[in-house]
Amino acid sequence: MIVAKSLAEFQAAYEALPNKSDIGFVPTMGALHEGHLSLIRRSVAENTSTIISIFVNPTQFNNPNDLATYPRTLEADCALVEPVGVDIVFAPQVHDIYPEPDQRIFNLGGLDRFGEGPRRPGHFNGVAQVVTRLFNLVRPTRSYFGEKDFQQLAILRFVTEDLQLPVEIIGCPIARAEDGLALSSRNTLLTPSQREAAPHIYRCICQARTWMHECTPAETIQRITDAIHTNPELETEYIEIFNARTLEPVENWDDAAEIQLGCAIFAHPVRLIDNIKLK
Ligand code: PAF
């Protein structure tokens, strides 16, 4: 496994890959956990070579404190992925990815109007900036993304189609801790009592699967909010019940064939997101 910490090192390692038309790519921001490993294992199984990137992308952070405190654990990350069969870890510097500031504004197909979009202005445009730059360097055949970032996955599918990029986008299921908490790099920032409180989020949102037979989406959201707030460590930023294809919130259960619930909950100052399929 080669760890390339600059563009030049990456390009040298890339040239040596045996079959450049069969490359799996897992872009990450590091602080790797079992969720990332499940994407990486799938890539290793499905491709001749697997490249992962570890790059905390400044353009997708709308909160400077979030960027400053984002966990950076390159050595531990490399030790974790080496036995899985990764060929190249690309861990570039900011100037390798952005030799000049990126001014591009992407067509996100309106998929950023809901959920995380209005709460994190510029976030998805920043994700599109970095992912298209990484695709350009890595030229992957397939690229793997977690369904935990449901909206990110939908937006990247859209951008890839819109720009006719020659890469297959593959979504992979959310990895959860035994107590149900969706795995996230940000979980390492929780205090012990917040970590104990956090699985309450998944327990509460799963109750929507019962409540959806008793009340409207709006009433279901209210019930979940009340249930989450019985734990004083947690504060709801938003809960949305939405059309899984357009991401548009639904007013009635028969408004869409596939319905998803997504939420962002604070265990201050850490912001946790999760989502589940309702139908
Ligand atoms: O999901 C993430 O970790 C990031 O948004 C990604 C896709 C690596 C882009 O920086």
Residues whose N, C-alpha, C, O or C-beta is under 5 A from the ligand:
A	BS01	PAF	P27 T28 M29 F55 N57 V127 V130
